């Protein structure tokens, strides 16, 4: 099975923020990188539930590659 790779960006300000480049409006935040990643996954799940998306996304056939920006 071929998995699509999504790129997520994580930044640090007063808290850690995260977003996925290909899906505007999918964000996450937290006091740590782990919290931001978990919140981002909640946001992605909500996006999938409430928008028409490709089958590979709704069937969870993807990997997320995280990039941390300073």
PDB file of N, CA, C and O in Angstrom, chain B, residues numbered from 101:
ATOM      1  N   UNK B 101       0.841  -1.177   0.000  1.00  0.00           N
ATOM      2  CA  UNK B 101       0.000   0.000   0.000  1.00  0.00           C
ATOM      3  C   UNK B 101       0.885   1.239   0.000  1.00  0.00           C
ATOM      4  O   UNK B 101       1.817   1.346   0.798  1.00  0.00           O
ATOM      5  N   UNK B 102       0.595   2.161  -0.886  1.00  0.00           N
ATOM      6  CA  UNK B 102       1.344   3.408  -0.967  1.00  0.00           C
ATOM      7  C   UNK B 102       0.720   4.436  -0.031  1.00  0.00           C
ATOM      8  O   UNK B 102      -0.486   4.676  -0.088  1.00  0.00           O
ATOM      9  N   UNK B 103       1.533   5.044   0.829  1.00  0.00           N
ATOM     10  CA  UNK B 103       1.052   6.066   1.744  1.00  0.00           C
ATOM     11  C   UNK B 103       1.479   7.439   1.249  1.00  0.00           C
ATOM     12  O   UNK B 103       2.620   7.623   0.824  1.00  0.00           O
ATOM     13  N   UNK B 104       0.583   8.384   1.301  1.00  0.00           N
ATOM     14  CA  UNK B 104       0.873   9.771   0.951  1.00  0.00           C
ATOM     15  C   UNK B 104       1.562  10.430   2.149  1.00  0.00           C
ATOM     16  O   UNK B 104       1.229  10.132   3.296  1.00  0.00           O
ATOM     17  N   UNK B 105       2.502  11.309   1.892  1.00  0.00           N
ATOM     18  CA  UNK B 105       3.194  12.029   2.958  1.00  0.00           C
ATOM     19  C   UNK B 105       2.677  13.457   3.043  1.00  0.00           C
ATOM     20  O   UNK B 105       2.676  14.185   2.051  1.00  0.00           O
ATOM     21  N   UNK B 106       2.239  13.850   4.227  1.00  0.00           N
ATOM     22  CA  UNK B 106       1.802  15.213   4.489  1.00  0.00           C
ATOM     23  C   UNK B 106       2.901  15.906   5.276  1.00  0.00           C
ATOM     24  O   UNK B 106       3.528  15.296   6.141  1.00  0.00           O
ATOM     25  N   UNK B 107       3.135  17.170   4.982  1.00  0.00           N
ATOM     26  CA  UNK B 107       4.147  17.933   5.694  1.00  0.00           C
ATOM     27  C   UNK B 107       3.481  18.819   6.732  1.00  0.00           C
ATOM     28  O   UNK B 107       2.625  19.641   6.406  1.00  0.00           O
ATOM     29  N   UNK B 108       3.885  18.644   7.992  1.00  0.00           N
ATOM     30  CA  UNK B 108       3.389  19.473   9.088  1.00  0.00           C
ATOM     31  C   UNK B 108       4.537  20.348   9.578  1.00  0.00           C
ATOM     32  O   UNK B 108       5.666  19.886   9.742  1.00  0.00           O
ATOM     33  N   UNK B 109       4.231  21.596   9.805  1.00  0.00           N
ATOM     34  CA  UNK B 109       5.212  22.560  10.299  1.00  0.00           C
ATOM     35  C   UNK B 109       4.906  22.837  11.770  1.00  0.00           C
ATOM     36  O   UNK B 109       3.753  23.049  12.144  1.00  0.00           O
ATOM     37  N   UNK B 110       5.948  22.834  12.595  1.00  0.00           N
ATOM     38  CA  UNK B 110       5.804  23.170  14.012  1.00  0.00           C
ATOM     39  C   UNK B 110       6.691  24.370  14.301  1.00  0.00           C
ATOM     40  O   UNK B 110       7.861  24.397  13.920  1.00  0.00           O
ATOM     41  N   UNK B 111       6.124  25.362  14.978  1.00  0.00           N
ATOM     42  CA  UNK B 111       6.884  26.551  15.367  1.00  0.00           C
ATOM     43  C   UNK B 111       6.730  26.774  16.868  1.00  0.00           C
ATOM     44  O   UNK B 111       5.793  26.275  17.493  1.00  0.00           O
ATOM     45  N   UNK B 112       7.666  27.534  17.434  1.00  0.00           N
ATOM     46  CA  UNK B 112       7.593  27.864  18.854  1.00  0.00           C
ATOM     47  C   UNK B 112       7.478  29.355  19.025  1.00  0.00           C
ATOM     48  O   UNK B 112       8.283  30.125  18.501  1.00  0.00           O
ATOM     49  N   UNK B 113       6.481  29.747  19.756  1.00  0.00           N
ATOM     50  CA  UNK B 113       6.289  31.131  20.168  1.00  0.00           C
ATOM     51  C   UNK B 113       6.028  31.061  21.665  1.00  0.00           C
ATOM     52  O   UNK B 113       6.783  30.417  22.394  1.00  0.00           O
ATOM     53  N   UNK B 114       4.975  31.711  22.129  1.00  0.00           N
ATOM     54  CA  UNK B 114       4.588  31.541  23.535  1.00  0.00           C
ATOM     55  C   UNK B 114       4.160  30.093  23.813  1.00  0.00           C
ATOM     56  O   UNK B 114       4.170  29.639  24.958  1.00  0.00           O
ATOM     57  N   UNK B 115       3.788  29.388  22.756  1.00  0.00           N
ATOM     58  CA  UNK B 115       3.415  27.978  22.800  1.00  0.00           C
ATOM     59  C   UNK B 115       3.880  27.354  21.489  1.00  0.00           C
ATOM     60  O   UNK B 115       4.387  28.065  20.622  1.00  0.00           O
ATOM     61  N   UNK B 116       3.721  26.058  21.324  1.00  0.00           N
ATOM     62  CA  UNK B 116       4.061  25.405  20.060  1.00  0.00           C
ATOM     63  C   UNK B 116       2.812  25.393  19.178  1.00  0.00           C
ATOM     64  O   UNK B 116       1.721  25.043  19.628  1.00  0.00           O
ATOM     65  N   UNK B 117       2.991  25.773  17.943  1.00  0.00           N
ATOM     66  CA  UNK B 117       1.898  25.754  16.981  1.00  0.00           C
ATOM     67  C   UNK B 117       2.259  24.813  15.839  1.00  0.00           C
ATOM     68  O   UNK B 117       3.431  24.666  15.492  1.00  0.00           O
ATOM     69  N   UNK B 118       1.244  24.177  15.257  1.00  0.00           N
ATOM     70  CA  UNK B 118       1.483  23.237  14.167  1.00  0.00           C
ATOM     71  C   UNK B 118       0.388  23.375  13.115  1.00  0.00           C
ATOM     72  O   UNK B 118      -0.754  23.701  13.442  1.00  0.00           O
ATOM     73  N   UNK B 119       0.733  23.128  11.861  1.00  0.00           N
ATOM     74  CA  UNK B 119      -0.242  23.127  10.779  1.00  0.00           C
ATOM     75  C   UNK B 119       0.244  22.221   9.671  1.00  0.00           C
ATOM     76  O   UNK B 119       1.432  21.913   9.578  1.00  0.00           O
ATOM     77  N   UNK B 120      -0.685  21.798   8.831  1.00  0.00           N
ATOM     78  CA  UNK B 120      -0.355  20.947   7.690  1.00  0.00           C
ATOM     79  C   UNK B 120      -0.444  21.797   6.432  1.00  0.00           C
ATOM     80  O   UNK B 120      -1.470  22.423   6.166  1.00  0.00           O
ATOM     81  N   UNK B 121       0.626  21.815   5.669  1.00  0.00           N
ATOM     82  CA  UNK B 121       0.726  22.699   4.515  1.00  0.00           C
ATOM     83  C   UNK B 121      -0.410  22.532   3.508  1.00  0.00           C
ATOM     84  O   UNK B 121      -0.904  23.529   2.982  1.00  0.00           O
ATOM     85  N   UNK B 122      -0.838  21.302   3.227  1.00  0.00           N
ATOM     86  CA  UNK B 122      -1.827  21.068   2.177  1.00  0.00           C
ATOM     87  C   UNK B 122      -3.267  21.257   2.620  1.00  0.00           C
ATOM     88  O   UNK B 122      -4.179  21.167   1.798  1.00  0.00           O
ATOM     89  N   UNK B 123      -3.490  21.516   3.896  1.00  0.00           N
ATOM     90  CA  UNK B 123      -4.855  21.633   4.397  1.00  0.00           C
ATOM     91  C   UNK B 123      -5.023  22.898   5.230  1.00  0.00           C
ATOM     92  O   UNK B 123      -4.924  22.856   6.457  1.00  0.00           O
ATOM     93  N   UNK B 124      -5.277  24.024   4.564  1.00  0.00           N
ATOM     94  CA  UNK B 124      -5.481  25.280   5.291  1.00  0.00           C
ATOM     95  C   UNK B 124      -6.620  25.127   6.302  1.00  0.00           C
ATOM     96  O   UNK B 124      -7.660  24.543   5.998  1.00  0.00           O
ATOM     97  N   UNK B 125      -6.413  25.647   7.477  1.00  0.00           N
ATOM     98  CA  UNK B 125      -7.423  25.566   8.521  1.00  0.00           C
ATOM     99  C   UNK B 125      -7.218  24.417   9.479  1.00  0.00           C
ATOM    100  O   UNK B 125      -7.941  24.311  10.470  1.00  0.00           O
ATOM    101  N   UNK B 126      -6.243  23.543   9.212  1.00  0.00           N
ATOM    102  CA  UNK B 126      -5.939  22.433  10.127  1.00  0.00           C
ATOM    103  C   UNK B 126      -4.738  22.866  10.967  1.00  0.00           C
ATOM    104  O   UNK B 126      -3.610  22.946  10.482  1.00  0.00           O
ATOM    105  N   UNK B 127      -5.018  23.141  12.243  1.00  0.00           N
ATOM    106  CA  UNK B 127      -3.992  23.650  13.142  1.00  0.00           C
ATOM    107  C   UNK B 127      -3.986  22.871  14.446  1.00  0.00           C
ATOM    108  O   UNK B 127      -4.948  22.178  14.778  1.00  0.00           O
ATOM    109  N   UNK B 128      -2.896  22.994  15.174  1.00  0.00           N
ATOM    110  CA  UNK B 128      -2.798  22.436  16.512  1.00  0.00           C
ATOM    111  C   UNK B 128      -1.895  23.323  17.344  1.00  0.00           C
ATOM    112  O   UNK B 128      -1.082  24.071  16.801  1.00  0.00           O
ATOM    113  N   UNK B 129      -2.031  23.243  18.659  1.00  0.00           N
ATOM    114  CA  UNK B 129      -1.197  24.040  19.554  1.00  0.00           C
ATOM    115  C   UNK B 129      -1.055  23.314  20.880  1.00  0.00           C
ATOM    116  O   UNK B 129      -1.883  22.478  21.239  1.00  0.00           O
ATOM    117  N   UNK B 130       0.004  23.646  21.598  1.00  0.00           N
ATOM    118  CA  UNK B 130       0.204  23.057  22.915  1.00  0.00           C
ATOM    119  C   UNK B 130       1.424  23.619  23.603  1.00  0.00           C
ATOM    120  O   UNK B 130       2.202  24.369  23.012  1.00  0.00           O
ATOM    121  N   UNK B 131       1.582  23.249  24.858  1.00  0.00           N
ATOM    122  CA  UNK B 131       2.723  23.693  25.652  1.00  0.00           C
ATOM    123  C   UNK B 131       3.999  22.936  25.300  1.00  0.00           C
ATOM    124  O   UNK B 131       5.094  23.346  25.684  1.00  0.00           O
ATOM    125  N   UNK B 132       3.859  21.827  24.567  1.00  0.00           N
ATOM    126  CA  UNK B 132       5.016  21.040  24.140  1.00  0.00           C
ATOM    127  C   UNK B 132       4.796  20.600  22.690  1.00  0.00           C
ATOM    128  O   UNK B 132       3.698  20.731  22.149  1.00  0.00           O
ATOM    129  N   UNK B 133       5.850  20.082  22.078  1.00  0.00           N
ATOM    130  CA  UNK B 133       5.725  19.575  20.713  1.00  0.00           C
ATOM    131  C   UNK B 133       4.727  18.416  20.678  1.00  0.00           C
ATOM    132  O   UNK B 133       3.914  18.323  19.758  1.00  0.00           O
ATOM    133  N   UNK B 134       4.787  17.545  21.668  1.00  0.00           N
ATOM    134  CA  UNK B 134       3.866  16.401  21.713  1.00  0.00           C
ATOM    135  C   UNK B 134       2.411  16.865  21.801  1.00  0.00           C
ATOM    136  O   UNK B 134       1.542  16.301  21.136  1.00  0.00           O
ATOM    137  N   UNK B 135       2.142  17.880  22.611  1.00  0.00           N
ATOM    138  CA  UNK B 135       0.780  18.411  22.717  1.00  0.00           C
ATOM    139  C   UNK B 135       0.332  19.035  21.406  1.00  0.00           C
ATOM    140  O   UNK B 135      -0.815  18.861  20.994  1.00  0.00           O
ATOM    141  N   UNK B 136       1.227  19.759  20.750  1.00  0.00           N
ATOM    142  CA  UNK B 136       0.885  20.385  19.470  1.00  0.00           C
ATOM    143  C   UNK B 136       0.582  19.323  18.413  1.00  0.00           C
ATOM    144  O   UNK B 136      -0.351  19.479  17.625  1.00  0.00           O
ATOM    145  N   UNK B 137       1.366  18.247  18.395  1.00  0.00           N
ATOM    146  CA  UNK B 137       1.121  17.157  17.443  1.00  0.00           C
ATOM    147  C   UNK B 137      -0.236  16.497  17.710  1.00  0.00           C
ATOM    148  O   UNK B 137      -1.000  16.247  16.778  1.00  0.00           O
ATOM    149  N   UNK B 138      -0.532  16.217  18.973  1.00  0.00           N
ATOM    150  CA  UNK B 138      -1.809  15.587  19.327  1.00  0.00           C
ATOM    151  C   UNK B 138      -2.978  16.483  18.953  1.00  0.00           C
ATOM    152  O   UNK B 138      -3.987  16.004  18.435  1.00  0.00           O
ATOM    153  N   UNK B 139      -2.850  17.778  19.211  1.00  0.00           N
ATOM    154  CA  UNK B 139      -3.913  18.724  18.876  1.00  0.00           C
ATOM    155  C   UNK B 139      -4.066  18.846  17.358  1.00  0.00           C
ATOM    156  O   UNK B 139      -5.181  18.989  16.857  1.00  0.00           O
ATOM    157  N   UNK B 140      -2.961  18.789  16.635  1.00  0.00           N
ATOM    158  CA  UNK B 140      -3.005  18.826  15.177  1.00  0.00           C
ATOM    159  C   UNK B 140      -3.769  17.620  14.638  1.00  0.00           C
ATOM    160  O   UNK B 140      -4.551  17.750  13.696  1.00  0.00           O
ATOM    161  N   UNK B 141      -3.550  16.455  15.227  1.00  0.00           N
ATOM    162  CA  UNK B 141      -4.258  15.252  14.777  1.00  0.00           C
ATOM    163  C   UNK B 141      -5.760  15.363  15.046  1.00  0.00           C
ATOM    164  O   UNK B 141      -6.568  14.877  14.254  1.00  0.00           O
ATOM    165  N   UNK B 142      -6.136  15.996  16.154  1.00  0.00           N
ATOM    166  CA  UNK B 142      -7.558  16.240  16.419  1.00  0.00           C
ATOM    167  C   UNK B 142      -8.133  17.163  15.342  1.00  0.00           C
ATOM    168  O   UNK B 142      -9.231  16.934  14.834  1.00  0.00           O
ATOM    169  N   UNK B 143      -7.377  18.206  15.002  1.00  0.00           N
ATOM    170  CA  UNK B 143      -7.820  19.129  13.963  1.00  0.00           C
ATOM    171  C   UNK B 143      -7.961  18.452  12.613  1.00  0.00           C
ATOM    172  O   UNK B 143      -8.907  18.725  11.874  1.00  0.00           O
ATOM    173  N   UNK B 144      -7.026  17.570  12.285  1.00  0.00           N
ATOM    174  CA  UNK B 144      -7.093  16.847  11.017  1.00  0.00           C
ATOM    175  C   UNK B 144      -8.301  15.915  11.004  1.00  0.00           C
ATOM    176  O   UNK B 144      -8.982  15.803   9.985  1.00  0.00           O
ATOM    177  N   UNK B 145      -8.571  15.253  12.113  1.00  0.00           N
ATOM    178  CA  UNK B 145      -9.743  14.371  12.197  1.00  0.00           C
ATOM    179  C   UNK B 145     -11.034  15.157  11.995  1.00  0.00           C
ATOM    180  O   UNK B 145     -11.930  14.704  11.283  1.00  0.00           O
ATOM    181  N   UNK B 146     -11.135  16.326  12.614  1.00  0.00           N
ATOM    182  CA  UNK B 146     -12.320  17.169  12.421  1.00  0.00           C
ATOM    183  C   UNK B 146     -12.451  17.612  10.970  1.00  0.00           C
ATOM    184  O   UNK B 146     -13.553  17.644  10.422  1.00  0.00           O
ATOM    185  N   UNK B 147     -11.330  17.950  10.353  1.00  0.00           N
ATOM    186  CA  UNK B 147     -11.341  18.358   8.943  1.00  0.00           C
ATOM    187  C   UNK B 147     -11.877  17.218   8.083  1.00  0.00           C
ATOM    188  O   UNK B 147     -12.719  17.435   7.211  1.00  0.00           O
ATOM    189  N   UNK B 148     -11.389  16.004   8.328  1.00  0.00           N
ATOM    190  CA  UNK B 148     -11.802  14.834   7.547  1.00  0.00           C
ATOM    191  C   UNK B 148     -13.299  14.574   7.725  1.00  0.00           C
ATOM    192  O   UNK B 148     -13.988  14.232   6.764  1.00  0.00           O
ATOM    193  N   UNK B 149     -13.800  14.734   8.948  1.00  0.00           N
ATOM    194  CA  UNK B 149     -15.212  14.496   9.226  1.00  0.00           C
ATOM    195  C   UNK B 149     -16.127  15.524   8.572  1.00  0.00           C
ATOM    196  O   UNK B 149     -17.276  15.211   8.261  1.00  0.00           O
ATOM    197  N   UNK B 150     -15.640  16.744   8.359  1.00  0.00           N
ATOM    198  CA  UNK B 150     -16.517  17.843   7.945  1.00  0.00           C
ATOM    199  C   UNK B 150     -16.279  18.387   6.544  1.00  0.00           C
ATOM    200  O   UNK B 150     -16.922  19.360   6.151  1.00  0.00           O
ATOM    201  N   UNK B 151     -15.375  17.787   5.784  1.00  0.00           N
ATOM    202  CA  UNK B 151     -15.084  18.263   4.436  1.00  0.00           C
ATOM    203  C   UNK B 151     -14.996  17.089   3.473  1.00  0.00           C
ATOM    204  O   UNK B 151     -14.641  15.980   3.871  1.00  0.00           O
ATOM    205  N   UNK B 152     -15.316  17.329   2.218  1.00  0.00           N
ATOM    206  CA  UNK B 152     -15.051  16.273   1.236  1.00  0.00           C
ATOM    207  C   UNK B 152     -13.539  16.137   1.066  1.00  0.00           C
ATOM    208  O   UNK B 152     -12.849  17.120   0.796  1.00  0.00           O
ATOM    209  N   UNK B 153     -13.038  14.938   1.223  1.00  0.00           N
ATOM    210  CA  UNK B 153     -11.593  14.704   1.140  1.00  0.00           C
ATOM    211  C   UNK B 153     -11.329  13.496   0.255  1.00  0.00           C
ATOM    212  O   UNK B 153     -12.216  12.664   0.058  1.00  0.00           O
ATOM    213  N   UNK B 154     -10.115  13.392  -0.280  1.00  0.00           N
ATOM    214  CA  UNK B 154      -9.762  12.205  -1.079  1.00  0.00           C
ATOM    215  C   UNK B 154      -9.839  10.934  -0.226  1.00  0.00           C
ATOM    216  O   UNK B 154      -9.689  10.981   0.995  1.00  0.00           O
ATOM    217  N   UNK B 155     -10.073   9.812  -0.883  1.00  0.00           N
ATOM    218  CA  UNK B 155     -10.222   8.543  -0.151  1.00  0.00           C
ATOM    219  C   UNK B 155      -8.980   8.185   0.650  1.00  0.00           C
ATOM    220  O   UNK B 155      -9.099   7.629   1.742  1.00  0.00           O
ATOM    221  N   UNK B 156      -7.791   8.489   0.137  1.00  0.00           N
ATOM    222  CA  UNK B 156      -6.574   8.146   0.871  1.00  0.00           C
ATOM    223  C   UNK B 156      -6.518   8.865   2.209  1.00  0.00           C
ATOM    224  O   UNK B 156      -5.929   8.362   3.166  1.00  0.00           O
ATOM    225  N   UNK B 157      -7.140  10.057   2.276  1.00  0.00           N
ATOM    226  CA  UNK B 157      -7.139  10.811   3.528  1.00  0.00           C
ATOM    227  C   UNK B 157      -8.188  10.255   4.489  1.00  0.00           C
ATOM    228  O   UNK B 157      -7.904  10.049   5.669  1.00  0.00           O
ATOM    229  N   UNK B 158      -9.386  10.015   3.992  1.00  0.00           N
ATOM    230  CA  UNK B 158     -10.444   9.494   4.863  1.00  0.00           C
ATOM    231  C   UNK B 158     -10.135   8.075   5.350  1.00  0.00           C
ATOM    232  O   UNK B 158     -10.594   7.672   6.418  1.00  0.00           O
ATOM    233  N   UNK B 159      -9.365   7.327   4.575  1.00  0.00           N
ATOM    234  CA  UNK B 159      -8.988   5.965   4.971  1.00  0.00           C
ATOM    235  C   UNK B 159      -7.681   5.932   5.767  1.00  0.00           C
ATOM    236  O   UNK B 159      -7.154   4.859   6.062  1.00  0.00           O
ATOM    237  N   UNK B 160      -7.166   7.109   6.110  1.00  0.00           N
ATOM    238  CA  UNK B 160      -5.958   7.244   6.929  1.00  0.00           C
ATOM    239  C   UNK B 160      -4.739   6.591   6.304  1.00  0.00           C
ATOM    240  O   UNK B 160      -3.924   5.986   6.999  1.00  0.00           O
ATOM    241  N   UNK B 161      -4.617   6.715   4.972  1.00  0.00           N
ATOM    242  CA  UNK B 161      -3.451   6.148   4.280  1.00  0.00           C
ATOM    243  C   UNK B 161      -2.430   7.260   4.037  1.00  0.00           C
ATOM    244  O   UNK B 161      -2.165   7.637   2.895  1.00  0.00           O
ATOM    245  N   UNK B 162      -1.871   7.769   5.108  1.00  0.00           N
ATOM    246  CA  UNK B 162      -0.894   8.844   5.006  1.00  0.00           C
ATOM    247  C   UNK B 162       0.093   8.764   6.163  1.00  0.00           C
ATOM    248  O   UNK B 162      -0.168   8.146   7.194  1.00  0.00           O
ATOM    249  N   UNK B 163       1.219   9.402   5.957  1.00  0.00           N
ATOM    250  CA  UNK B 163       2.225   9.610   6.993  1.00  0.00           C
ATOM    251  C   UNK B 163       2.351  11.117   7.175  1.00  0.00           C
ATOM    252  O   UNK B 163       2.109  11.877   6.237  1.00  0.00           O
ATOM    253  N   UNK B 164       2.721  11.548   8.350  1.00  0.00           N
ATOM    254  CA  UNK B 164       2.964  12.975   8.578  1.00  0.00           C
ATOM    255  C   UNK B 164       4.437  13.160   8.863  1.00  0.00           C
ATOM    256  O   UNK B 164       5.000  12.548   9.771  1.00  0.00           O
ATOM    257  N   UNK B 165       5.046  14.020   8.065  1.00  0.00           N
ATOM    258  CA  UNK B 165       6.453  14.379   8.249  1.00  0.00           C
ATOM    259  C   UNK B 165       6.474  15.741   8.945  1.00  0.00           C
ATOM    260  O   UNK B 165       5.944  16.716   8.413  1.00  0.00           O
ATOM    261  N   UNK B 166       7.077  15.811  10.118  1.00  0.00           N
ATOM    262  CA  UNK B 166       7.108  17.052  10.896  1.00  0.00           C
ATOM    263  C   UNK B 166       8.407  17.813  10.645  1.00  0.00           C
ATOM    264  O   UNK B 166       9.493  17.234  10.640  1.00  0.00           O
ATOM    265  N   UNK B 167       8.274  19.108  10.438  1.00  0.00           N
ATOM    266  CA  UNK B 167       9.415  20.004  10.299  1.00  0.00           C
ATOM    267  C   UNK B 167       9.308  21.045  11.387  1.00  0.00           C
ATOM    268  O   UNK B 167       8.278  21.705  11.521  1.00  0.00           O
ATOM    269  N   UNK B 168      10.365  21.197  12.166  1.00  0.00           N
ATOM    270  CA  UNK B 168      10.358  22.185  13.232  1.00  0.00           C
ATOM    271  C   UNK B 168      11.102  23.427  12.772  1.00  0.00           C
ATOM    272  O   UNK B 168      12.273  23.359  12.397  1.00  0.00           O
ATOM    273  N   UNK B 169      10.412  24.562  12.803  1.00  0.00           N
ATOM    274  CA  UNK B 169      11.015  25.834  12.418  1.00  0.00           C
ATOM    275  C   UNK B 169      11.297  26.647  13.665  1.00  0.00           C
ATOM    276  O   UNK B 169      10.506  26.662  14.609  1.00  0.00           O
ATOM    277  N   UNK B 170      12.422  27.315  13.656  1.00  0.00           N
ATOM    278  CA  UNK B 170      12.811  28.146  14.796  1.00  0.00           C
ATOM    279  C   UNK B 170      12.202  29.520  14.691  1.00  0.00           C
ATOM    280  O   UNK B 170      12.420  30.360  15.564  1.00  0.00           O
TER     281      UNK B 170
END
